Amino acid sequence: MSITRSVSCLLAASLFGVALSASTPTASAATAGCAAKAVAVGDRTTYPELASKALVGVASYNIKGQHAGGWTNWPARRNAIAAQIANCLPDVVGLQEASDSWVWETNSVSSARRISQYENATDEVNERTGATGDLYVPANRYRDYCSTTAEWNGRWQGQPAPWRQCLTDASKNPYDNRILFNSRTVRLISQGFSNLTHSSSTRRTVAWAILEQKATGRRFVVADTHLDLTVSEAYRVMQMKQARAVVAAHRVYGGVSLPTFLLGDFNVSRYTEGTTAPDVLTAAGWVDIVGNDRRVKATGTNVGWCRRRAPQAPSVPSAANRFVNSVYNTFSNTTYSCTYPEGNSAKPRLASSLWWQYNGIAIDYIFVSWGVRARTWETVVPAGSVNGIAKSPPSDHNMVMTWAYV
């Protein structure tokens, strides 16, 4: 059933205030990663109301569990995943499927190291960012158990690093949702997680962290979740209501309701008709950063299948620069493209100059509370990606990111 979402359009309009522009890129190739920050930085001088706020970069990335449906060859993928995060340099990134099981270097248990996938991912990012002091730290380091010969032994490049220690307490383990923060730019104030109802042996949780930007003292909350896949949408709606309740309980700190990001893999496309888990947040006043016009019905191979972004208010120029690669799917394990019909790379649905106005298939979201002023959205895809299809992505999802004022 199609839903008219005029309310969500108004919410998104207040978020960006972006007009459709005729001067848009015409190339069919994707924009190189993390090109949008400069636009957000410039807004501080253009819009005086942002001067007292803090600009933070927040990302969401399902990195594909190393044993998700079988061995997924994490060693062959980790370099590219870490490079994407390091290149974008977010203040915070919420990871999904960041397993706490031991890393296998080959498809054999005999190759297992005494380091988990999320720990290994953190190390790989820091290998690329540590020289500038941008060391990423997991907000929650608890696991069901830690090895007595753990590689995470409290040292980093020969120096003491207390954050690089595995902590054992199954009751405090957020499973595969891990929030990493850049310890040069933000500090951790508090963190935790809650379990969600789940349909199988795979635990579902929502992890959260209260963070403070060091330069300004401005505090904000990031919550990270991953909803079930093989269930009805009503089931995911129930999970999202639980996640929203958890976030509502923990975003108040020191008597203040903090600006909040709720992100992750919601396992439902923006093209899905009927009431969905993201609609739960929209109805409660949360804003979908990339925006989505629910009035356009997704049918067949016509342009309606290519879900248009929500209309924006005409108060911020250069709109195309704010929606980088938004036409690319966030779920990369598909050959469906918003830009070209299935199996047809010769005749596009849309002129490439219009691509920025449309969303690809998106099951990865970044929602923000009303007080957050998000300025950009980027779907981060590998270099060489063209025509709305990511080229050799290192996960079955693409990282998504925003620069926002809190």
Secondary structure, 3 states (H helix, E strand, C coil): CCCCCHHHHHHHHHHHCECCCCCCCCCCECCCCCCCHHHHHHHHHHCHHHCCCCEEEEEEEECCCCCCCCCCCHHHHHHHHHHHHHHHCCCEEEEECCCCCEEECCCCHHHEEEEEHHHHHHHHHHHHHHHHCCCEEECCCEECCCCCCCCCEEEECCEEEEEEECEECHHHCCCCCEEEEECCCEEEEEEEEEEECCCCCCCEEEEEEEEEECCCCCEEEEEEEECCCCCCHHHHHHHHHHHHHHHHHHCEECCEECCEEEEEECCCCCCCCCCCHHHHHHHCCCEECCCCCCCCCCCCCCHHHCCECCCCCCCECCHHHHEECCCCCCECCCCCCCCCCCCCCCCCCCCHHHHHHECCCCCEEEEECCCCEECCEEEECCCCCECCECCCCCCCECEEEEEEEC
